[in-house]
């Protein structure tokens, strides 16, 4: 393992880990969906059998100007909702002589990663390459020409599993900068009596979003310090062959990062472009976690299709967990 003198993960170690865990070519040289290939039709049929109560949990946060973005990363902004036609327009007769129909209409302007969302496999580069060896240069002003989010339009469905790490550790929320280890993931699964299987959509809860909502301020949620997965969990995810990993945090991995200062989000460098693992972020988990704790059932039917954004680096979503 290559680390700096301070024990921080170095660029060399990140590259070595990516080389060791790579899924490039595993599903063919033209593959564009990565670990979503692990979900087979029989897995979806089996997941559907988990619906026994008809209870539905929406895991997306609202798309409005009260969202978590504050400019800490990438110049992202909160969704801007604009009315194009209103009831007051209609009652004033402004539409009668134009379209001859009284109606309301609106628009929304937002970065695709500004609220609950999927990251496409074309979202993160490893050097000059993306997942499966596609060149980073194939992402240009026209979009992501390989690995865009549209390739996953019918693949985000299967068995979902909640790993409630905060509840496992006996706290309301993990502290910012607290790293979740493979042992934590296995420990939570064992305590909950649930097995992580190939093709699962694994969702982990830190409680960070709930803390922000309770305090009525997002603070550094979108790009600042946060609890999250340690770099070592990349091996766990590869070994488990999960379909996707999702979290109630902005970026899944622990912040401050465990790496030297020249690397931002080192876990992302491995998980997306090397392993080809789809990532879901900013999931709202409070009600689902409470229900799972109440009935002891931490598995459910999961469905979270992306918008079919041609060449998109991701997509806003409102995931559904159905028990």
Secondary structure as the mmCIF struct_conf table of DSSP 4:
data_model
#
loop_
_struct_conf.conf_type_id
_struct_conf.id
_struct_conf.beg_label_comp_id
_struct_conf.beg_label_asym_id
_struct_conf.beg_label_seq_id
_struct_conf.end_label_comp_id
_struct_conf.end_label_asym_id
_struct_conf.end_label_seq_id
STRN STRN1 UNK A 3 UNK A 3
TURN_TY1_P TURN_TY1_P1 UNK A 5 UNK A 6
BEND BEND1 UNK A 7 UNK A 7
HELX_LH_PP_P HELX_LH_PP_P1 UNK A 8 UNK A 8
STRN STRN2 UNK A 9 UNK A 9
HELX_LH_PP_P HELX_LH_PP_P2 UNK A 10 UNK A 10
HELX_RH_AL_P HELX_RH_AL_P1 UNK A 11 UNK A 21
TURN_TY1_P TURN_TY1_P2 UNK A 24 UNK A 27
TURN_TY1_P TURN_TY1_P3 UNK A 29 UNK A 30
BEND BEND2 UNK A 33 UNK A 33
HELX_RH_3T_P HELX_RH_3T_P1 UNK A 34 UNK A 38
HELX_RH_AL_P HELX_RH_AL_P2 UNK A 41 UNK A 48
TURN_TY1_P TURN_TY1_P4 UNK A 49 UNK A 50
BEND BEND3 UNK A 52 UNK A 53
STRN STRN3 UNK A 56 UNK A 58
HELX_LH_PP_P HELX_LH_PP_P3 UNK A 60 UNK A 62
BEND BEND4 UNK A 64 UNK A 64
TURN_TY1_P TURN_TY1_P5 UNK A 65 UNK A 66
BEND BEND5 UNK A 67 UNK A 68
BEND BEND6 UNK A 71 UNK A 73
TURN_TY1_P TURN_TY1_P6 UNK A 74 UNK A 75
STRN STRN4 UNK A 80 UNK A 85
HELX_RH_AL_P HELX_RH_AL_P3 UNK A 87 UNK A 91
TURN_TY1_P TURN_TY1_P7 UNK A 92 UNK A 99
BEND BEND7 UNK A 100 UNK A 100
STRN STRN5 UNK A 105 UNK A 109
TURN_TY1_P TURN_TY1_P8 UNK A 112 UNK A 113
BEND BEND8 UNK A 114 UNK A 116
STRN STRN6 UNK A 117 UNK A 119
HELX_LH_PP_P HELX_LH_PP_P4 UNK A 120 UNK A 120
TURN_TY1_P TURN_TY1_P9 UNK A 121 UNK A 122
BEND BEND9 UNK A 123 UNK A 123
STRN STRN7 UNK A 126 UNK A 126
TURN_TY1_P TURN_TY1_P10 UNK A 127 UNK A 128
STRN STRN8 UNK A 129 UNK A 129
HELX_RH_3T_P HELX_RH_3T_P2 UNK A 131 UNK A 133
STRN STRN9 UNK A 135 UNK A 135
HELX_RH_3T_P HELX_RH_3T_P3 UNK A 136 UNK A 138
STRN STRN10 UNK A 139 UNK A 140
TURN_TY1_P TURN_TY1_P11 UNK A 141 UNK A 142
STRN STRN11 UNK A 143 UNK A 144
BEND BEND10 UNK A 145 UNK A 147
HELX_RH_3T_P HELX_RH_3T_P4 UNK A 149 UNK A 152
TURN_TY1_P TURN_TY1_P12 UNK A 153 UNK A 155
STRN STRN12 UNK A 157 UNK A 164
HELX_RH_AL_P HELX_RH_AL_P4 UNK A 165 UNK A 168
TURN_TY1_P TURN_TY1_P13 UNK A 169 UNK A 170
BEND BEND11 UNK A 171 UNK A 173
HELX_LH_PP_P HELX_LH_PP_P5 UNK A 174 UNK A 175
TURN_TY1_P TURN_TY1_P14 UNK A 176 UNK A 177
HELX_LH_PP_P HELX_LH_PP_P6 UNK A 178 UNK A 178
STRN STRN13 UNK A 179 UNK A 180
HELX_LH_PP_P HELX_LH_PP_P7 UNK A 181 UNK A 181
HELX_RH_AL_P HELX_RH_AL_P5 UNK A 182 UNK A 192
TURN_TY1_P TURN_TY1_P15 UNK A 193 UNK A 193
TURN_TY1_P TURN_TY1_P16 UNK A 198 UNK A 199
STRN STRN14 UNK A 201 UNK A 205
BEND BEND12 UNK A 207 UNK A 207
HELX_RH_AL_P HELX_RH_AL_P6 UNK A 208 UNK A 215
TURN_TY1_P TURN_TY1_P17 UNK A 216 UNK A 216
TURN_TY1_P TURN_TY1_P18 UNK A 219 UNK A 223
BEND BEND13 UNK A 224 UNK A 224
STRN STRN15 UNK A 226 UNK A 226
STRN STRN16 UNK A 228 UNK A 229
TURN_TY1_P TURN_TY1_P19 UNK A 231 UNK A 232
HELX_RH_AL_P HELX_RH_AL_P7 UNK A 233 UNK A 240
TURN_TY1_P TURN_TY1_P20 UNK A 241 UNK A 241
BEND BEND14 UNK A 243 UNK A 243
STRN STRN17 UNK A 244 UNK A 247
BEND BEND15 UNK A 248 UNK A 252
STRN STRN18 UNK A 253 UNK A 253
STRN STRN19 UNK A 255 UNK A 255
BEND BEND16 UNK A 256 UNK A 256
BEND BEND17 UNK A 258 UNK A 258
STRN STRN20 UNK A 259 UNK A 259
TURN_TY1_P TURN_TY1_P21 UNK A 261 UNK A 262
BEND BEND18 UNK A 264 UNK A 265
HELX_RH_AL_P HELX_RH_AL_P8 UNK A 266 UNK A 270
HELX_RH_PI_P HELX_RH_PI_P1 UNK A 271 UNK A 275
STRN STRN21 UNK A 278 UNK A 281
BEND BEND19 UNK A 282 UNK A 282
HELX_RH_AL_P HELX_RH_AL_P9 UNK A 286 UNK A 295
STRN STRN22 UNK A 299 UNK A 303
HELX_LH_PP_P HELX_LH_PP_P8 UNK A 305 UNK A 307
TURN_TY1_P TURN_TY1_P22 UNK A 310 UNK A 311
BEND BEND20 UNK A 313 UNK A 313
STRN STRN23 UNK A 314 UNK A 316
STRN STRN24 UNK A 320 UNK A 322
#
